[in-house]
Amino acid sequence: PQREKPQLFLRRDVRLPLEIEKKVEDPLAILILFDEARHCLLKGFFPAPDSKLITLASLLLQIIYGNYESKKHKQGFLNEENLKSIVPISKVKSKAYHWTSRILHEYKALSTSEGVSKEMHHLQRLFLQSCWDIPTYGAAFFTGQVYTKASASNHKVIRVSVGVNTKGLHLMNMETKALLISLEYGTFMWQLGHADQYFQIHSRDNKMNFIVHTKQSGLIVKLLMKLSGHVTPTEKGPTDKYAYG
């Protein structure tokens, strides 16, 4: 947390309800949403089952390279450099090489499907549709760390990415990109800590408690309040410090 520095991004409004995004039809708006979703996927911020990641990879191949060509898109076509443009960086070396035949199979099926429009904004929208059910889709991410008890005498520090969206709160291991916990609003309680240097989470379902240390705690809690429906943008007060999601 001491090394945290402000970063500026052009990104999707985290407060935008998914129901509104689903109605977007403007090609330029779809392109902007697609670019951000692809960036999040490749950076590892979209934890999803292998089958989902393979489908997304095949869609990206169609978008980037056009229709499948058997002479050009052979097994060796998907080298490490090409894989980096279609699968999460955390999967490139661990799993992606085992996926190449499945990715190419889905790519070929997509290219030859008469029921799928090959118009660019239609393909980009199809990509977005495949991302919508991923828990962290549309989340604003913050950096922080949690302490776990490694033994009776010491603690292990885990650097985490804290995601907040209209669905809830999500913690990801910053190094491995593994989803550590995903909590929907209505299932957890939060409390802002001393000097806004940390916040505490209590899960009502599994009785789990944990503390996230980050300089951005105040901002995270305010966002949780807004997105859970506990506070409107004009409301302020001591209730910002703690509430049920």
C-alpha positions in Angstrom: 0.0 0.0 0.0 2.9 2.4 0.7 3.9 2.2 -3.0 0.5 2.8 -4.5 0.4 5.5 -7.1 -2.6 7.1 -8.8 -3.3 5.7 -12.3 -5.6 7.2 -15.0 -7.6 5.1 -17.4 -10.4 5.6 -19.9 -12.8 2.9 -18.9 -16.4 1.7 -18.6 -18.4 3.4 -15.8 -18.5 0.9 -13.0 -22.0 2.2 -12.1 -23.4 1.2 -15.5 -26.0 -1.5 -15.0 -25.5 -4.6 -17.2 -29.2 -4.2 -18.3 -28.3 -0.9 -19.9 -25.1 -2.2 -21.6 -27.1 -5.0 -23.1 -29.2 -2.4 -25.0 -26.2 -0.7 -26.5 -26.2 -1.0 -30.3 -23.9 1.9 -31.5 -20.8 0.2 -33.2 -18.3 2.8 -31.7 -19.7 2.2 -28.2 -19.5 -1.5 -28.7 -15.9 -1.2 -29.9 -14.9 0.8 -26.8 -16.5 -1.7 -24.5 -14.9 -4.6 -26.4 -11.4 -3.1 -26.3 -11.7 -2.7 -22.5 -13.1 -6.2 -22.0 -10.3 -7.7 -24.2 -7.7 -5.8 -22.2 -9.2 -7.2 -18.9 -9.3 -10.7 -20.3 -5.6 -10.7 -21.4 -4.4 -9.1 -18.2 -6.1 -11.9 -16.2 -8.9 -10.0 -14.6 -11.7 -12.3 -16.0 -11.4 -15.5 -14.0 -13.5 -18.1 -15.9 -13.6 -21.8 -16.7 -11.3 -23.2 -19.4 -14.3 -23.7 -21.8 -15.2 -20.0 -21.5 -11.7 -18.8 -22.1 -11.3 -21.1 -25.2 -14.6 -19.7 -26.6 -13.4 -16.1 -26.1 -10.1 -17.0 -27.7 -11.8 -18.4 -30.8 -13.9 -15.2 -31.1 -10.8 -13.1 -30.9 -9.2 -15.1 -33.7 -12.2 -14.5 -35.9 -12.1 -10.7 -35.0 -8.3 -10.4 -35.6 -7.7 -12.7 -38.5 -11.1 -13.1 -40.2 -12.3 -16.4 -41.4 -10.5 -19.7 -40.7 -8.2 -20.9 -43.5 -6.9 -24.5 -43.2 -3.6 -23.8 -45.0 -2.8 -20.7 -42.8 -4.3 -21.5 -39.4 -2.6 -24.8 -38.6 -1.6 -26.1 -35.2 1.8 -24.3 -35.3 0.0 -21.0 -36.0 -0.8 -20.5 -32.4 2.7 -19.9 -31.1 3.3 -18.1 -27.8 3.2 -14.6 -29.3 -0.2 -15.2 -31.0 -1.6 -16.9 -27.8 -0.7 -13.7 -25.9 -3.2 -11.8 -28.0 -6.1 -14.2 -27.3 -5.7 -15.8 -23.9 -4.9 -14.4 -20.4 -1.2 -14.0 -19.8 -1.5 -16.2 -16.7 -2.6 -19.1 -18.9 -0.2 -18.7 -21.8 2.5 -20.9 -20.4 0.5 -23.1 -18.0 -2.5 -24.2 -20.1 -2.8 -22.5 -23.5 -0.6 -24.9 -25.4 -3.0 -27.7 -24.4 -5.9 -25.6 -25.7 -4.6 -24.9 -29.2 -6.5 -27.7 -31.0 -9.7 -26.8 -29.2 -9.3 -23.1 -29.9 -8.7 -23.8 -33.6 -11.7 -26.2 -33.7 -14.0 -23.6 -32.3 -12.5 -20.9 -34.5 -13.2 -23.1 -37.6 -16.8 -23.8 -36.4 -17.4 -20.1 -35.8 -16.0 -19.2 -39.3 -18.2 -21.7 -41.1 -21.4 -21.0 -39.1 -24.0 -19.4 -41.3 -26.0 -18.3 -38.3 -23.3 -15.9 -37.0 -22.8 -12.5 -38.6 -19.2 -11.7 -39.5 -19.8 -8.0 -39.2 -17.1 -6.6 -36.8 -19.4 -5.0 -34.3 -21.6 -8.1 -34.2 -18.6 -10.3 -33.4 -17.4 -7.7 -30.8 -20.9 -7.8 -29.2 -20.8 -11.6 -29.2 -17.5 -11.4 -27.3 -19.1 -9.0 -24.8 -22.1 -11.3 -24.3 -19.7 -14.1 -23.5 -18.1 -11.9 -20.8 -21.3 -10.7 -19.1 -21.7 -13.7 -16.7 -18.0 -13.5 -15.5 -18.2 -12.3 -11.9 -15.6 -9.5 -12.3 -17.0 -8.1 -15.5 -17.3 -4.3 -15.4 -15.4 -4.1 -12.1 -13.2 -1.2 -11.0 -10.0 -2.7 -9.6 -7.9 -1.5 -6.7 -4.6 -2.8 -5.2 -4.2 -4.0 -1.7 -2.9 -6.8 0.5 -4.3 -9.3 3.0 -2.5 -11.2 5.8 -3.0 -14.9 6.3 -1.7 -16.9 9.2 1.2 -19.0 7.8 2.0 -20.4 11.2 1.5 -19.7 14.9 4.3 -17.2 14.9 4.2 -15.4 11.5 1.9 -14.2 8.8 2.0 -14.4 5.0 1.3 -11.3 2.9 -0.8 -11.8 -0.2 -1.0 -8.9 -2.7 -4.5 -8.7 -4.1 -6.6 -6.9 -6.7 -9.9 -5.7 -5.2 -12.7 -5.6 -7.7 -16.0 -3.8 -7.1 -18.9 -3.9 -9.6 -22.7 -3.9 -9.7 -22.6 -7.6 -8.6 -20.5 -7.3 -5.5 -16.9 -7.5 -4.2 -14.2 -9.7 -5.6 -10.6 -10.5 -4.4 -8.0 -11.8 -6.8 -4.4 -12.9 -6.1 -2.4 -10.2 -7.9 0.4 -12.6 -8.9 -1.5 -15.7 -10.0 -4.8 -14.0 -11.0 -6.7 -16.7 -9.1 -10.1 -15.6 -7.8 -9.9 -15.8 -4.0 -13.4 -14.8 -3.1 -16.5 -13.4 -4.8 -19.3 -12.0 -2.7 -22.6 -10.7 -3.9 -24.4 -7.8 -2.3 -26.7 -8.9 0.5 -24.2 -11.6 1.7 -21.5 -9.6 3.4 -20.8 -6.6 5.6 -18.0 -4.1 5.4 -16.4 -1.7 7.9 -13.9 1.1 7.2 -10.8 0.9 9.4 -8.7 3.6 11.2 -7.6 6.5 9.0 -9.1 4.8 6.0 -6.0 2.6 5.7 -7.9 -0.7 5.6 -11.4 -2.2 5.5 -12.9 -5.3 7.0 -15.3 -7.7 5.4 -17.6 -10.1 7.1 -19.3 -12.8 5.1 -22.7 -13.8 6.5 -22.9 -17.0 4.5 -19.7 -18.7 5.7 -19.0 -16.5 8.8 -15.6 -15.5 7.3 -13.8 -12.3 8.3 -10.9 -10.7 6.6 -9.1 -7.4 6.4 -7.8 -5.7 3.2 -5.1 -3.1 3.7 -5.1 -0.4 1.0 -4.8 3.4 0.8 -7.9 3.2 -1.4 -10.1 1.8 1.4 -12.3 5.0 1.6 -12.9 5.0 -2.1 -13.7 1.3 -2.1 -16.2 1.6 0.7 -18.0 4.6 -0.9 -18.3 2.6 -4.1 -19.7 -0.4 -2.3 -22.3 1.9 -0.7 -23.3 3.4 -4.0 -23.5 0.1 -6.0 -25.3 -1.8 -3.2 -28.0 0.9 -3.1 -27.2 2.1 0.4 -26.3 5.6 -0.6 -27.0 8.0 -3.5 -24.2 10.2 -4.9 -25.5 13.2 -2.9 -25.7 11.4 0.4 -22.9 11.6 2.9 -22.6 10.7 6.5 -21.2 8.2 9.1 -23.0 5.3 7.5 -20.3 5.4 4.8 -18.1 3.6 7.2 -20.0 0.4 7.6 -23.0 -1.4 6.1 -24.4 -4.6 4.8 -24.1 -5.2 1.1 
